[in-house]
Amino acid sequence: MCHWFWDVQRKLPGLADVYSDLSEVDAKNLPFEPAVPEADLRDIPRAFHNQVNFYNTDAREHRSIVRASKQSSPEQFLVFTAPLLLSFAIALRITKVTGELRLG
């Protein structure tokens, strides 16, 4: 059982790899469950594989959220031009009010 844990540790990605892109863990690359006579010990690898499945589900969801949150071309255009348009509108308003004050 101890050898199984060491094999799993070697085959899992490191924390730096996980947090950089949150890639899925391929269950095929993990070692097979060890042959253990005690039923309680057999539950440990099964529970671990269940947790890997939960992790993979979360990784897929994270990837889809990151993909959905990226700005499209029209959104990028608006982000860059909106401050410019706002400054022109404010300048025009100030010019109009200043001209009305001088005339009035």
C-alpha positions as CSV (number, residue, x, y, z in Angstrom):
1,M,0.0,0.0,0.0
2,C,2.9,2.4,0.8
3,H,4.4,1.8,-2.6
4,W,1.1,2.7,-4.2
5,F,1.1,6.0,-2.4
6,W,4.6,6.7,-3.6
7,D,3.7,5.9,-7.2
8,V,0.7,8.2,-7.0
9,Q,2.7,11.0,-5.6
10,R,5.3,10.7,-8.4
11,K,2.6,10.6,-11.1
12,L,0.5,13.5,-9.9
13,P,1.4,17.0,-11.1
14,G,3.1,19.3,-8.7
15,L,1.4,22.3,-7.2
16,A,3.2,24.7,-9.6
17,D,1.8,22.7,-12.5
18,V,-1.7,22.5,-11.1
19,Y,-2.0,26.2,-10.3
20,S,-0.6,27.4,-13.6
21,D,-3.3,26.0,-15.8
22,L,-5.4,23.7,-13.6
23,S,-5.1,20.8,-16.0
24,E,-6.9,17.5,-15.5
25,V,-5.3,14.5,-14.0
26,D,-5.4,11.5,-16.3
27,A,-6.6,8.5,-14.3
28,K,-5.0,6.2,-16.8
29,N,-1.5,7.4,-15.7
30,L,-2.2,6.7,-12.0
31,P,-1.1,3.3,-10.7
32,F,-3.6,0.5,-10.4
33,E,-5.2,-0.1,-7.0
34,P,-3.1,-2.4,-4.9
35,A,-4.3,-5.9,-3.9
36,V,-5.1,-5.5,-0.2
37,P,-7.0,-8.1,1.9
38,E,-8.5,-5.6,4.4
39,A,-11.7,-4.0,3.2
40,D,-11.0,-0.7,5.0
41,L,-7.7,-0.3,3.1
42,R,-9.4,-1.1,-0.2
43,D,-11.6,1.9,0.3
44,I,-8.6,4.3,0.4
45,P,-7.6,4.0,-3.3
46,R,-11.3,4.1,-4.4
47,A,-11.9,7.3,-2.4
48,F,-8.7,8.7,-3.9
49,H,-10.0,8.0,-7.4
50,N,-13.3,9.6,-6.6
51,Q,-11.5,12.7,-5.4
52,V,-9.5,12.8,-8.6
53,N,-12.8,12.7,-10.5
54,F,-14.1,15.7,-8.4
55,Y,-10.8,17.5,-9.1
56,N,-11.2,16.9,-12.9
57,T,-14.8,18.1,-12.8
58,D,-13.6,21.3,-11.1
59,A,-10.7,21.7,-13.5
60,R,-13.1,21.5,-16.5
61,E,-15.4,24.1,-14.9
62,H,-12.5,26.4,-14.2
63,R,-11.3,26.1,-17.8
64,S,-14.8,26.9,-19.1
65,I,-15.1,30.0,-16.8
66,V,-11.7,31.3,-17.8
67,R,-12.6,30.8,-21.5
68,A,-16.0,32.6,-21.0
69,S,-14.4,35.5,-19.1
70,K,-12.0,36.5,-21.9
71,Q,-12.9,39.7,-23.7
72,S,-14.0,39.6,-27.3
73,S,-12.8,42.0,-29.9
74,P,-15.8,44.4,-29.6
75,E,-15.5,44.4,-25.8
76,Q,-11.8,45.3,-26.1
77,F,-12.6,48.1,-28.5
78,L,-15.2,49.5,-26.1
79,V,-12.8,49.3,-23.2
80,F,-10.2,51.3,-25.0
81,T,-12.5,53.8,-26.7
82,A,-15.0,54.5,-23.9
83,P,-12.7,56.7,-21.8
84,L,-11.8,58.7,-24.9
85,L,-15.5,59.2,-25.8
86,L,-16.3,60.2,-22.3
87,S,-13.5,62.8,-22.2
88,F,-14.8,64.2,-25.5
89,A,-18.3,64.4,-24.1
90,I,-17.2,66.2,-21.0
91,A,-15.0,68.6,-23.0
92,L,-17.9,69.4,-25.3
93,R,-20.3,70.0,-22.3
94,I,-17.8,72.3,-20.6
95,T,-17.3,74.2,-23.9
96,K,-21.0,74.6,-24.3
97,V,-21.6,75.8,-20.8
98,T,-18.7,78.2,-21.0
99,G,-20.0,79.6,-24.3
100,E,-23.5,80.1,-22.9
101,L,-22.1,82.0,-19.9
102,R,-20.1,84.3,-22.1
103,L,-23.1,85.0,-24.3
104,G,-25.5,85.5,-21.4
